[in-house]
Amino acid sequence: MTLEELAIKCNTEEFNKLKLLEEFHECGELLVKTLTKSKDQHDIPHLIEELGDVIVRANIVAEILGRDKVDARIAYKKDMLMKHYNNKLKRV
């Protein structure tokens, strides 16, 4: 069994979504702090830790919502960003 399958089997959907929300909040809070209050490099490892936690929890929720739908959205978003940045480079 994968981690995602175990998390879905052992926890409710609401719990898994709340854990993702908690991780988003912690990561966002730290990101704001690093951008506005502290330029200290010691926050970088902590930011990496929090981002990793978000990705793990997001993968669990992606399985709940439908991995194929989430992957399709990721592919679409990447395509849109590639077009945006390529157009931006052409203007430079």
N, C-alpha and C positions, 0 to 999 in steps of 0.2 A: 504494500500500500504506500502511496506517495504521502508526503506531508499534507498536501492539500486535501486528499481523501480522508486522512486521519482527522484533520481539523474539522471537516464537514461532518464526519461521523460522530465525533466527540462533543461538538459544540453546536449550539443553535445558529441559525442564519443571522439572527439579530446580534448574538455575541460576536460572531466573526466580523460583522460590519462595524460594530462598536470598537473592536480592537483596531481595525483599520483606521477608523476615525481618530482614535487615541494616538496612533502612530503618526498620522498626518499632522495632528495638532502639535505633537512634540517636535516633529521635523520642521514644521512651519515656524514655530516659536524660535527654534534655534537658528533657522535661516534668517529670520528678521533680526535676531540679535547679532549675528555675524555681519550683517550688512549695515546695521545702523548704530550699533553700540561698540562692538569689539572687532577690531581688525587683527586680533591676536590669532596666530596660526594654531594655537592649541585647540581651538574649536573645530578645526578641520577633521580630525579623527572622530570627534563626537558627531559631527554632521554626517560623515560617512556611515557611522553606526546607525543613526536615525534613518537615513535614506535606505539603508539595507533592510531595516525593520519594516518600513513602508512597502518596499517591493515584495517582501515575503508575504505580508498581510494582503497586499493587493492581488497577489497571485491566488491566494485562497478565495477571495471574493470574486475574482475572475472566473474561477471554477464554478462558483455558485451561480453566477449570472449567465454563464455560457462562454466557455473559453473561445469558441469559434467566433462569436460575436465581438468579443473583446479584441481578439487578434485581428479581425477585419477592421475594426476601428483604429487600431494601432497602425496597421498598414496604410490606411487612408490618411491618417494624420502625418505619418512620415512622408508620404507622397506630397501632401500639401506643403509641408515645411521644405522639402527639397526644391519644389517649384519656387517657393518664396525666396529661399536663399540664393538659388541660381539666378533669379531675376534681379535680386539685390546686387549680386556680383557683376552683372552685366552693366549696371548703372554706375559702378565705381570706376 
